[in-house]
Amino acid sequence: MTPSNPDRSLGFLIHDCARLMRRSFIERVTPLDLTQAQWRGLVMLSIHEGINQVTLSELLEVQPITVARLVDKLVANGLVERRPDPNDRRAQLLFLAPGSAPLLEQLWSAADELNEIAFSGLSEAERTTMINMLTKLRSNLTPHAPAGIARASSIRVER
C-alpha cells in the first residue's frame, strides 16, 4: 500500500486550511487583549446565547472546569452575565453583557476580512459551491461523530 499524498488528502487540506486561518485570525485579533479561549467563548455564546456552562464546554470541546474558569474571567471583565435558569434553580444560563458588543463586532470584522483573503481568486459561484460542499461533508460526518462533537458541528451562524 502506498502512502496517500497529503496535498491531495481532504482531511489534511481541511486541517491545514483551518490551521492557517486560525493563526491568521489570532494575529488579527491579538490587539483586542483576548485569549483564544475567550474569543472562542464569546463567539460561541453569540451564536448560542442562553446556554449553560456544560453545553458551552461541549461546544468548545473542553472540560467543564476549564469553561467555569473561562466564564469567571469573562464575567469579571464585564463581557458575560450569568442569569438564573427559570427551569432549574440550581443552574445558571450564560448571556452576553452589553460590553461584549464592540469586541464581537471586531471579531466578526476580522473573520470577514480573513474569509475574503481565503476566497480571493474564486468566483461567487465557486465560493457558493465550496460552502455548499463543505456543508454537505459536515452533514455526512455529523452522524458518525461523538455526541458533544456532533452538537458543535451543527452550529449555524447568521449575521
For each residue, the residues with C-beta under 8 A, 3 or more apart:
1:
2:
3:
4: 8 9
5: 8 9
6: 9 12
7: 12 13
8: 4 5 13
9: 4 5 6 12 13
10: 13 14 137
11: 14 15
12: 6 7 9 15 16
13: 7 8 9 10 16 17
14: 10 11 17 18
15: 11 12 18 19
16: 12 13 19 20
17: 13 14 20 21 118
18: 14 15 21 22
19: 15 16 22 23
20: 16 17 23 24
21: 17 18 24 25 114 118
22: 18 19 25 26
23: 19 20 26 27
24: 20 21 27 28 114 117
25: 21 22 28 29 110 111 114
26: 22 23 29 30 36
27: 23 24 30
28: 24 25 110 113 114
29: 25 26 32 34 39 106 107 110
30: 26 27
31:
32: 29 39 103 106 107
33:
34: 29 38 39 42 103
35: 38 39
36: 26 39 40
37: 40 41 60 62 66 70
38: 34 35 41 42 70 73 74 79
39: 29 32 34 35 36 42 43 103 107
40: 36 37 43 44 60
41: 37 38 44 45 56 60 67 70 71 74 80
42: 34 38 39 45 46 74 79 80 96 100 103 104 107
43: 39 40 46 47 104 107
44: 40 41 47 48 56 59 60
45: 41 42 48 49 51 56 80 94 95 96
46: 42 43 49 96 100 104
47: 43 44 155 156 157
48: 44 45 51 55 56 59 155
49: 45 46 94 95 96
50: 93 94 95
51: 45 48 55 56 59 93 94
52: 55 56 85 91 92 93 94
53: 56 57 64 67 68 71 92 94
54: 57 58 64 67
55: 48 51 52 58 59 151
56: 41 44 45 48 51 52 53 59 60 67 71 94
57: 53 54 60 61 62 63 64 66 67
58: 54 55 61 148 151 152
59: 44 48 51 55 56 148 151 152 155
60: 37 40 41 44 56 57 67 152
61: 57 58 148 149 152
62: 37 57 66 67 70
63: 57 66 67
64: 53 54 57 67 68
65: 68 69
66: 37 57 62 63 69 70
67: 41 53 54 56 57 60 62 63 64 70 71
68: 53 64 65 71 72
69: 65 66 72 73
70: 37 38 41 62 66 67 73 74
71: 41 53 56 67 68 74 75 80 82 94
72: 68 69 75 76
73: 38 69 70 76 77
74: 38 41 42 70 71 77 79 80
75: 71 72 78 79 80 81 82 97
76: 72 73
77: 73 74 99
78: 75 97 99
79: 38 42 74 75 96 97 99 100 103
80: 41 42 45 71 74 75 94 95 96 97 100
81: 75 94 95 96 97
82: 71 75 92 93 94 95
83: 92 93 94 95
84: 89 91 92 93
85: 52 88 89 90 91 92 93
86:
87: 91
88: 85 91
89: 84 85
90: 85
91: 52 84 85 87 88
92: 52 53 82 83 84 85
93: 50 51 52 82 83 84 85
94: 45 49 50 51 52 53 56 71 80 81 82 83
95: 45 49 50 80 81 82 83
96: 42 45 46 49 79 80 81 100 101 104
97: 75 78 79 80 81 100
98: 101
99: 77 78 79 102 103
100: 42 46 79 80 96 97 103 104
101: 96 98 104 105
102: 99 105 106
103: 32 34 39 42 79 99 100 106 107
104: 42 43 46 96 100 101 107 108
105: 101 102 108 109
106: 29 32 102 103 109 110
107: 29 32 39 42 43 103 104 110 111
108: 104 105 111 112 159
109: 105 106 112 113
110: 25 28 29 106 107 113 114
111: 25 107 108 114 115
112: 108 109 115 116
113: 28 109 110 116 117
114: 21 24 25 28 110 111 117 118
115: 111 112 118 119
116: 112 113 119 120
117: 24 113 114 120
118: 17 21 114 115
119: 115 116 122 127 130
120: 116 117
121:
122: 119 126 127 130
123: 126 127
124: 127 128
125: 128 129
126: 122 123 129 130
127: 119 122 123 124 130 131
128: 124 125 131 132
129: 125 126 132 133
130: 119 122 126 127 133 134
131: 127 128 134 135
132: 128 129 135 136
133: 129 130 136 137
134: 130 131 137 138
135: 131 132 138 139
136: 132 133 139 140
137: 10 133 134 140 141
138: 134 135 141 142 153
139: 135 136 142
140: 136 137 143
141: 137 138 144 145 153
142: 138 139 145 150 153 154
143: 140 150
144: 141
145: 141 142 149 150 153
146: 149 150
147: 150 151
148: 58 59 61 151 152
149: 61 145 146 152 153
150: 142 143 145 146 147 153 154
151: 55 58 59 147 148 154
152: 58 59 60 61 148 149 155
153: 138 141 142 145 149 150
154: 142 150 151
155: 47 48 59 152
156: 47
157: 47
158:
159: 108
